[in-house]
């Protein structure tokens, strides 16, 4: 009411555009959802009827269950390694006085930006020398390398949002480097560390290229299992498994969003405090 | 809020020692060929409130960083009660520091913040609690122990920062522009509080600020820094009345500076100066030794009004601006195309007010013309 027609039309246009853009971004992902509830024996769209049989099949399938556990047992240590190295990198490059910070920062992000197929080939040839290609060690190392930049980026952002005088204050008050990290820096960046860890796990949980190269049937992950099922066994179990992966990813993303909301509030509080 | 901290509250139940005597001996900081701090030597007495002022890049922050231990000096010694600090890491120096943004840890309560240095020193629980409680009393935040910094006002945070920096009886308190984030009224109140706090503890304080009024109102002595060197050290009054060079004269307070074109001695130990504008001005005394000097007249030494026949110095100009603030009138008077004179007068003592555009006569004594070295 009261708005000129032109502005109202423009607002309607913007809304429609936004809705379409969102649909474009998420629709292909969610097409899989109705398929997973299909009563058909094949992957066909639209489903002829509804059923939860494929979730039951998924639950009862030993291969899927094992692949799911593999994904967890690979994702957790990979994320843990990425958290340690990513946090250390961020501390060194954001807080430390290191020569060539810009170049090193680019290097720290590189594993995530470079084609993962090349990393996979490289890792494969090195790990083959040590006979580690089909072990947990190989794929965990590969995932940790690519996930480290994710932690580095979130922790760097968390560190940059605090003035370095907090650490200087801790030092004048009698805390050595380790204590000032443990009692002052870490509590202030721990939400950034947690978010980075979730991203790292989420990456490993979805990753296929490195898994294709560095796992075998003994260590196969959920995405790799899906990939091989697609080639031999086109049943809606695939859709059910995909839906589970989507649900877990969404859950993790939501967790990150909640963490970031909290940390924004804390930073605002700390910042407002200093300015008030 | 306005109750001052008393010495008795601060010292109750403790045996305080006086602050340390601090001696800087040839302290230097070089980055390549660039001197952030030229060799600097100065002595700060036990219990002294010592301010360092200067424009940004003058070396005051470097001097503070070197003292706290964040910046290793290239050369020189910093002796605190005779012990050299150089080479000792910041966390073993036992110096208290208050930062510009207070740097209170946002995830700790007021009591935890104040207790942090005690925890780092592994002080027993009972004694730590006792000290925290006493410090909270000194800064009058008794009821705030369990609040988080974000729940406090700026002035309250400032007081927590003071308490935290002093709770472990540091040998020396450093303050880095601690009041710059506060608004003007609170700043003046906190100036009195910090001064009272310092006196109550008997602490030696090195206070860095860019605000000369803040430094003047709080300090025993001030060091004015410029270009990585100490330009002059003295009490606020000494610095204002006897500035050693042009920089000090113009940095501290307002100064009307005349370039000197020619000068000649006059009878009665006076000097007759011809300024760049062609004015002939009399000054008491003789020019300072060294290369070149300027003539300086402080705004409040000039009277404005009708022509006076007997005045030693007299200039005629038109009022270009007048600002009235808290009982003082500030005039700007154009006396030459390239020169305006600042003049200040207590409103109550004015014979009459002058309007913009009015022609006025400025007069002052020869003893109020200071001859000040360029360098």
Contacts between the chains, C-beta under 8 A, distances in Angstrom:
chain1	res1	chain2	res2	distance
A	163	B	101	6.0
A	163	B	103	7.1
A	165	B	99	4.8
A	165	B	100	7.5
A	165	B	101	6.1
A	165	B	103	4.6
A	166	B	103	5.0
A	166	B	105	6.6
A	168	B	68	7.5
A	168	B	70	6.1
A	168	B	90	7.5
A	168	B	97	7.7
A	168	B	99	7.2
A	168	B	103	7.3
A	169	B	97	6.9
A	169	B	99	5.8
A	169	B	103	3.8
A	169	B	105	7.8
A	170	B	105	7.7
A	170	B	116	7.5
A	171	B	69	7.5
A	171	B	70	7.7
A	171	B	89	7.7
A	171	B	90	4.2
A	171	B	91	5.0
A	172	B	68	5.8
A	172	B	69	7.8
A	172	B	90	5.6
A	172	B	91	7.4
A	172	B	93	7.4
A	172	B	95	6.0
A	172	B	96	6.8
A	172	B	97	4.3
A	172	B	165	7.6
A	172	B	174	7.9
A	173	B	91	7.7
A	173	B	96	8.0
A	173	B	116	5.5
A	173	B	117	4.0
A	173	B	120	6.1
A	173	B	164	6.9
A	173	B	165	7.7
A	173	B	168	7.7
A	174	B	91	5.1
A	174	B	92	7.8
A	174	B	94	7.7
A	174	B	117	5.1
A	174	B	120	3.6
A	174	B	121	5.7
A	174	B	168	7.2
A	175	B	91	5.7
A	175	B	116	7.7
A	175	B	120	5.1
A	176	B	89	7.3
A	176	B	91	5.1
A	179	B	91	8.0
A	179	B	120	6.4
A	180	B	91	7.7
A	183	B	105	8.0
A	183	B	116	7.3
A	184	B	105	5.7
A	187	B	105	7.7
A	187	B	107	4.5
A	188	B	105	7.7
A	188	B	106	6.8
A	188	B	107	6.5
A	266	B	106	6.4
A	266	B	107	7.9
A	269	B	106	6.4
A	269	B	148	7.7
A	269	B	150	3.6
A	270	B	106	3.9
A	270	B	149	7.3
A	270	B	150	6.4
A	272	B	150	6.6
A	273	B	102	7.8
A	273	B	104	7.0
A	273	B	106	6.8
A	273	B	149	4.8
A	273	B	150	4.4
A	273	B	152	7.0
A	273	B	157	6.0
A	274	B	101	4.1
A	274	B	102	5.9
A	274	B	103	8.0
A	274	B	157	7.3
A	274	B	181	6.4
A	275	B	154	7.4
A	275	B	181	6.1
A	276	B	152	7.8
A	276	B	153	5.8
A	276	B	154	4.3
A	276	B	157	7.2
